[in-house]
């Protein structure tokens, strides 16, 4: 295994801190950067045509929005890479994290076909990378993604893992890759084989157990402390899921998005999502969403919605926002939301991993940055 360079890590940290200060102090300048076109396709997309057609909400411990779809974002859609996956409950618990001997297959339940699949480990890992990362990304970023994905899904081996082969969520068979990539299939397949060969069997562990290696697309400039997203007690269980600087994310297409909702659209979205306990939106619209509390990472932690205390994650899901890192204005009966980042912001930022890899970081350094305190273990 390639040893971590302390001097290299120190240089990367200093670079991160400088960039973080820049985007914190001069957001207007960053906002105006010419490469932040709202209509540009995010650079975290899969190879051509691999993205789902719609934006999916982040995994949440709350119930999903009802059948009424949220309004569409103005920027081009990319997948929320953990959508539909089995996430921890409010205590931060997931399936058994014991790093005991792994079976030779992953058992999957495919929502597209209703079938139960038994997929060899190497095939599953290659598919998971293809579903969740741009294969044009630097090799070290792909390596980091592979280790995170293998560790994450290995925690769930005691029960079938949900996938959707029709929408490239979690797993797709090689035949689907060949159909989608066409003449590029051989080159993409070679990339996947190389990554799998380099890191297969490696996991991240904490105190001798598999770590909860969650990941997402783009942060608002910093990742989030797990307790602010998945509830009290989750940090004690997963202290490596802490807020770390990730300022390179702000240079990614898809970092910034906007959404405008009329009073009626917002009321309908809220009523649909909070169907069991609907907030009271009968008063003046300027009293509907108030008392917003932000985390140090600039994500909404809690707010008052029609007299009801809700979390940023709930608001994100209810309104169809890319992340909980948002601000809004109310003008002439229209709520205008400005959103930074994409995803739940806990764990590794894929855009941040690409940024670090392009600047010479190894996959070991990337993983240590986003999951501090974990240990990389070979199988």
Helices and strands as residue ranges (DSSP letters): H 6-25, H 27-31, E 105-110, E 116-120, H 121-132, H 139-154, E 161-163, H 174-181, G 182-184, H 185-199, E 203-206, E 209-210, E 215-216, H 227-230, H 234-237, G 247-251, E 256-262, H 263-273, G 285-287, E 289-294, E 300-305, E 308-311, H 312-319, E 326-331, E 334-340, E 348-349, H 350-358, H 363-370, E 375-377
